[in-house]
Each structure stands twice: as C-alpha cells, then as structure tokens.
Amino acid sequence: MSSAAKEFEGFARDCVRLAERADTPELREKLLSLARDWMRAVMEDEDSDCAAQNRRPVATALRPDRRSQAGRPTSSHSDEAPSR
C-alpha cells in the first residue's frame, strides 16, 4: 500500500470515528459518505499501482481485452460468426 493510500485510509477511519459521535443523523451520513469516498480513493490508488506493475492501464486490467476482437478481420474460412 502506498503512503498516499495509507493516509487516505486514515482519513476514512477518522470519518467513521467522528460519525459514531455525530449529533445528527445528517452529519453521521455525511461523514460516512466521506469515509466511503476516501476508501474509493484507496482502492483507485491500489488499482493504479497494480496496473503500473503490470504495465496495463486500469481500465484494461479490469475488463476483458477487446482490442484483439475489435479490429480483427473476419476470415471467410471460419465456421464461426465474429464475436462482438
């Protein structure tokens, strides 16, 4: 985990601790929403670290590779229909 991700996780934990002591339901929900946002930032940071190590962009690391299918010419000798 990067130092930024650790810091973001700490912010999320702080938000949860504050939400436990919130005076109003609205403040509690806002703090929990912020905690979720910080945890999303942690996950995005970790995804970008993984993608950088694999030398693949995050979007292609999370989805099947469609580049090989998109520009592939169809062969008249194939019995299969082209996949889309």
Helices and strands as residue ranges (DSSP letters): H 3-20, H 25-54, H 58-62, H 67-70
